[in-house]
């Protein structure tokens, strides 16, 4: 009986990428469509109350040593490899639905991100990348004086 690798969400991810490009994104644009590996980790991108951007990527079953995070020329790149479990022989599997192999995601950063202060944390299979804005890009309150 041959092994059938199933990835029902690949088409949905591609469609979501096309929709994101069509409507654009105020903060980040996902431009990795042509550079994907064999799977695409899901990401959430949001802004904190402190006006920092946060990118969270689901990387279950991965080790920190197999994940690379880089920021260069205004682009955040997440890449790595989720290795197949060598303890179980391939012929012993009846079904394989989880994704394995390399991945590559890249996001164009707004020019307001303070790239030297970017930090990444990996805990419980979730990679969190914090992208703080430069101080001059953060909103500030200006007091208006009333003249008599």
VOBA-1610 file (N, C-alpha, C; in pm, whole numbers, padded with zeros to 5 digits, always signed):
BEGIN
Unk+00085-00117+00000Unk+00000+00000+00000Unk+00090+00124+00000Unk+00079+00210-00101Unk+00167+00328-00108Unk+00126+00433-00004Unk+00225+00512+00035Unk+00201+00620+00130Unk+00145+00739+00053Unk+00038+00796+00105Unk-00025+00911+00042Unk-00005+01031+00133Unk+00071+01128+00086Unk+00092+01250+00164Unk-00017+01348+00127Unk-00092+01392+00228Unk-00207+01479+00207Unk-00177+01617+00263Unk-00200+01720+00182Unk-00185+01858+00227Unk-00305+01937+00178Unk-00420+01925+00248Unk-00542+01989+00199Unk-00539+02141+00209Unk-00449+02198+00285Unk-00450+02343+00305Unk-00355+02418+00213Unk-00281+02347+00130Unk-00186+02414+00041Unk-00257+02511-00054Unk-00368+02467-00113Unk-00442+02555-00203Unk-00503+02673-00129Unk-00551+02650-00006Unk-00606+02760+00074Unk-00498+02862+00107Unk-00378+02817+00140Unk-00269+02908+00172Unk-00231+02990+00048Unk-00227+02927-00067Unk-00195+02998-00190Unk-00303+03100-00223Unk-00429+03063-00203Unk-00538+03155-00228Unk-00533+03273-00130Unk-00502+03246-00004Unk-00491+03354+00094Unk-00377+03449+00056Unk-00266+03396+00010Unk-00154+03480-00034Unk-00195+03570-00150Unk-00269+03513-00246Unk-00315+03593-00360Unk-00409+03704-00315Unk-00499+03673-00221Unk-00592+03773-00169Unk-00518+03882-00093Unk-00417+03843-00014Unk-00337+03942+00060Unk-00267+04036-00037Unk-00212+03983-00144Unk-00145+04067-00243Unk-00244+04157-00315Unk-00364+04105-00341Unk-00466+04183-00411Unk-00510+04303-00329Unk-00539+04281-00200Unk-00588+04389-00115Unk-00476+04463-00042Unk-00356+04407-00042Unk-00244+04471+00024Unk-00255+04456+00175Unk-00152+04502+00243Unk-00149+04498+00388Unk-00076+04623+00433Unk-00131+04692+00529Unk-00073+04818+00574Unk+00068+04798+00629Unk+00091+04688+00698Unk+00219+04670+00765Unk+00315+04578+00692Unk+00270+04460+00659Unk+00360+04361+00601Unk+00299+04302+00475Unk+00383+04272+00380Unk+00337+04202+00261Unk+00411+04070+00254Unk+00337+03964+00233Unk+00395+03830+00221Unk+00437+03813+00077Unk+00567+03804+00052Unk+00616+03795-00085Unk+00692+03665-00110Unk+00653+03560-00039Unk+00730+03438-00050Unk+00669+03336-00145Unk+00572+03373-00225Unk+00499+03276-00305Unk+00590+03192-00392Unk+00692+03251-00450Unk+00779+03176-00538Unk+00893+03105-00468Unk+00905+03123-00337Unk+01021+03069-00267Unk+00984+02965-00162Unk+00868+02910-00172Unk+00823+02816-00070Unk+00897+02684-00078Unk+00910+02623+00039Unk+00964+02489+00045Unk+00849+02391+00028Unk+00851+02284+00106Unk+00748+02183+00092Unk+00629+02207+00182Unk+00637+02307+00273Unk+00523+02340+00357Unk+00531+02486+00399Unk+00420+02538+00446Unk+00413+02679+00484Unk+00358+02688+00626Unk+00438+02735+00722Unk+00384+02750+00857Unk+00285+02867+00863Unk+00181+02851+00941Unk+00082+02956+00958Unk+00141+03067+01044Unk+00107+03192+01011Unk+00156+03306+01089Unk+00038+03397+01127Unk+00053+03465+01240Unk-00034+03574+01280Unk+00053+03698+01288Unk+00002+03810+01238Unk+00075+03936+01243Unk-00018+04039+01306Unk+00030+04104+01413Unk-00054+04201+01481Unk+00032+04312+01542Unk-00035+04420+01581Unk+00032+04533+01645Unk-00009+04536+01792Unk+00089+04556+01880Unk+00062+04562+02023Unk+00016+04701+02061Unk-00033+04715+02185Unk-00073+04846+02234Unk+00047+04940+02243Unk+00167+04883+02258Unk+00289+04964+02260Unk+00338+05000+02121Unk+00258+04971+02020Unk+00286+05004+01880Unk+00410+04932+01827Unk+00421+04806+01860Unk+00522+04719+01800Unk+00449+04617+01715Unk+00514+04570+01610Unk+00458+04461+01530Unk+00507+04329+01588Unk+00422+04227+01581Unk+00458+04094+01626Unk+00419+03994+01518Unk+00511+03905+01485Unk+00484+03796+01392Unk+00497+03667+01471Unk+00392+03586+01472Unk+00395+03456+01539Unk+00376+03347+01434Unk+00467+03251+01435Unk+00462+03141+01340Unk+00449+03009+01414Unk+00358+02925+01368Unk+00342+02792+01427Unk+00445+02698+01367Unk+00531+02645+01452Unk+00636+02552+01407Unk+00637+02430+01498Unk+00527+02354+01505Unk+00520+02242+01597Unk+00618+02131+01560Unk+00675+02072+01662Unk+00765+01960+01641Unk+00903+01999+01592Unk+00933+02128+01588Unk+01064+02171+01539Unk+01157+02200+01656Unk+01287+02192+01629Unk+01390+02229+01725Unk+01442+02367+01689Unk+01484+02441+01789Unk+01537+02576+01769Unk+01652+02578+01670Unk+01733+02474+01670Unk+01851+02468+01582Unk+01814+02464+01434Unk+01690+02428+01403Unk+01647+02415+01263Unk+01567+02536+01214Unk+01573+02648+01288Unk+01498+02768+01252Unk+01595+02885+01236Unk+01582+02959+01126Unk+01663+03079+01102Unk+01570+03199+01086Unk+01605+03307+01155Unk+01531+03433+01144Unk+01633+03540+01107Unk+01607+03612+00997Unk+01697+03719+00956Unk+01615+03842+00916Unk+01676+03959+00938Unk+01620+04085+00891Unk+01729+04152+00810Unk+01698+04176+00683Unk+01798+04237+00595Unk+01727+04315+00486Unk+01775+04436+00463Unk+01720+04523+00358Unk+01568+04537+00366Unk+01517+04556+00488Unk+01374+04577+00506Unk+01288+04454+00487Unk+01346+04336+00498Unk+01271+04212+00481Unk+01297+04118+00599Unk+01190+04065+00655Unk+01198+03962+00759Unk+01188+03827+00690Unk+01285+03739+00716Unk+01285+03606+00654Unk+01282+03501+00764Unk+01186+03410+00755Unk+01175+03294+00842Unk+01199+03172+00756Unk+01295+03090+00794Unk+01318+02967+00717Unk+01369+02858+00810Unk+01355+02736+00764Unk+01399+02624+00845Unk+01360+02492+00783Unk+01376+02388+00864Unk+01345+02254+00816Unk+01285+02172+00929Unk+01171+02112+00900Unk+01106+02020+00993Unk+01140+01881+00945Unk+01219+01810+01027Unk+01271+01680+00985Unk+01174+01568+01016Unk+01174+01472+00926Unk+01091+01352+00941Unk+01144+01268+01056Unk+01057+01208+01136Unk+01098+01128+01252Unk+01171+01002+01204Unk+01301+00996+01233Unk+01383+00884+01188Unk+01360+00757+01271Unk+01294+00770+01386Unk+01271+00654+01472Unk+01169+00557+01412Unk+01084+00606+01324Unk+00983+00522+01260Unk+01021+00509+01113Unk+01028+00386+01067Unk+01062+00363+00926Unk+00945+00402+00837Unk+00978+00452+00720Unk+00876+00502+00628Unk+00775+00392+00591Unk+00820+00271+00575Unk+00729+00163+00537Unk+00633+00124+00650Unk+00658+00172+00772Unk+00570+00142+00884Unk+00450+00236+00892Unk+00457+00347+00823Unk+00347+00443+00826Unk+00229+00393+00745Unk+00109+00418+00794Unk-00014+00391+00721Unk-00067+00517+00655Unk-00037+00632+00719Unk-00084+00760+00667Unk+00008+00870+00721Unk+00039+00967+00637Unk+00121+01082+00677Unk+00046+01208+00635Unk+00000+01286+00734Unk-00071+01409+00705Unk+00005+01532+00751Unk+00097+01516+00843Unk+00174+01631+00889Unk+00279+01666+00786Unk+00310+01795+00777Unk+00406+01842+00677Unk+00549+01835+00729Unk+00640+01801+00640Unk+00782+01793+00672Unk+00860+01859+00560Unk+00984+01892+00589Unk+01070+01949+00487Unk+01104+02094+00519Unk+01151+02164+00417Unk+01195+02301+00436Unk+01079+02399+00417Unk+01093+02516+00477Unk+00998+02624+00456Unk+01076+02754+00443Unk+01013+02851+00380Unk+01074+02983+00361Unk+00962+03084+00352Unk+00954+03178+00447Unk+00856+03286+00444Unk+00932+03418+00451Unk+00892+03513+00371Unk+00955+03645+00377Unk+00847+03752+00378Unk+00872+03859+00455Unk+00776+03966+00472Unk+00849+04100+00458Unk+00794+04188+00378Unk+00849+04322+00363Unk+00809+04403+00485Unk+00908+04466+00548Unk+00884+04542+00670Unk+00860+04689+00637Unk+00775+04756+00717Unk+00762+04900+00697Unk+00892+04968+00739Unk+00921+05084+00681Unk+01047+05151+00713Unk+01050+05210+00853Unk+00940+05199+00927Unk+00934+05249+01064Unk+00984+05149+01167Unk+01017+05026+01124Unk+01066+04924+01217Unk+01212+04952+01251Unk+01244+04943+01380Unk+01380+04963+01429Unk+01452+04828+01423Unk+01511+04797+01308Unk+01565+04662+01282Unk+01673+04617+01382Unk+01759+04703+01435Unk+01856+04653+01534Unk+01791+04602+01663Unk+01667+04641+01689Unk+01599+04600+01813Unk+01504+04481+01794Unk+01504+04419+01676Unk+01417+04304+01651Unk+01462+04188+01738Unk+01366+04120+01801Unk+01395+04007+01890Unk+01306+03889+01852Unk+01359+03767+01871Unk+01281+03646+01842Unk+01287+03553+01961Unk+01175+03482+01983Unk+01163+03388+02094Unk+01092+03264+02042Unk+01137+03147+02083Unk+01074+03021+02040Unk+01036+02941+02163Unk+00905+02920+02181Unk+00857+02848+02299Unk+00733+02767+02263Unk+00729+02642+02303Unk+00614+02553+02282Unk+00572+02545+02135Unk+00669+02544+02045Unk+00639+02529+01903Unk+00591+02655+01834Unk+00602+02770+01902Unk+00560+02896+01843Unk+00678+02992+01842Unk+00710+03041+01723Unk+00815+03141+01706Unk+00749+03278+01711Unk+00797+03364+01801Unk+00745+03500+01814Unk+00856+03598+01781Unk+00834+03681+01679Unk+00931+03782+01639Unk+00870+03918+01670Unk+00937+03994+01757Unk+00889+04128+01796Unk+00966+04231+01716Unk+00892+04317+01646Unk+00949+04418+01557Unk+00911+04556+01610Unk+00993+04616+01696Unk+00957+04746+01752Unk+00969+04858+01650Unk+00878+04955+01660Unk+00887+05074+01576Unk+00992+05169+01632Unk+01050+05250+01546Unk+01140+05356+01593Unk+01060+05453+01677Unk+01125+05515+01773Unk+01057+05609+01863Unk+00987+05720+01786Unk+01052+05773+01683Unk+00991+05884+01609Unk+00869+05839+01529Unk+00852+05709+01509Unk+00737+05658+01434Unk+00619+05628+01525Unk+00643+05622+01657Unk+00534+05592+01750Unk+00448+05716+01772Unk+00317+05696+01788Unk+00230+05810+01812Unk+00263+05876+01946Unk+00247+06007+01950Unk+00271+06077+02076Unk+00164+06183+02093Unk+00140+06219+02215Unk+00040+06320+02246Unk+00107+06456+02251Unk+00044+06553+02189Unk+00095+06690+02189Unk-00004+06778+02266Unk+00046+06845+02368Unk-00040+06934+02448Unk-00065+07062+02369Unk-00189+07104+02367Unk-00226+07228+02300Unk-00251+07331+02408Unk-00178+07441+02402Unk-00196+07548+02499Unk-00301+07644+02449Unk-00379+07696+02542Unk-00483+07790+02509Unk-00431+07930+02539Unk-00433+08016+02440Unk-00388+08153+02461Unk-00506+08244+02488Unk-00484+08343+02568Unk-00594+08432+02609Unk-00620+08541+02510
//
